[in-house]
Amino acid sequence: MKSVNDHQPRMEADLERGLLLCPACTGRLAKWGWARPRTIRTFGGTVHLRPRRSRCVACHRTHVLLPAWLLVRRADAVEVIGAALVAHSQSVGYRRIARAVGRPASTVRGWLRRWRGVWRAVVRALGQFATSPAEGVRAVYAAGQAAGHPGVWRHAALAMNGELLANTNAPQAQVSAAQRLVPTVGRDET
């Protein structure tokens, strides 16, 4: 999976011109059909889409190109999940957050649990520069605002290649995703 910009025609043009690079080997990506259709829940309702699949001309691996507002293996838009993380960093409980974003409490609890795991990977990989996952949320949010990104969580999703809250059992994927995020946050942000 690879996160790309949100504008489908521009992504298609970049893919056609060979401007998108393989995340595995930095070779050039080429069109390779379409991934399975997805239904994503947003604040405005549901969105149905079918992401583009690409193939590296060098290593021949295939990659699904996700728009920046999607996360790997998540059925909710990054803004919904980001809003839940921000609310939790302000000491709001997961049940209240679930009611506010219109999702099951177990789903929100899973997002919060995954964020704590991602934050532990950040701390392990790069040394502690924030003391808690809540401070991590505030650091990500502040870094995105300071960089002038109106979609703070889209910026974080792009920086982590869509793996911000990937529910994968491969800890190395979380560490490498955390390493991509932290340089955009910066160690001086806490």
PyMOL commands that set and color helices and strands:
alter all, ss='L'
color gray80, all
select helices_A, chain A and resi 8-16+78-89+94-101+105-126+133-146+152-159+171-185+187-189
alter helices_A, ss='H'
color red, helices_A
select strands_A, chain A and resi 2-4+29-34+38-42+45-49+52-56+62-67
alter strands_A, ss='S'
color yellow, strands_A
deselect
rebuild
show_as cartoon
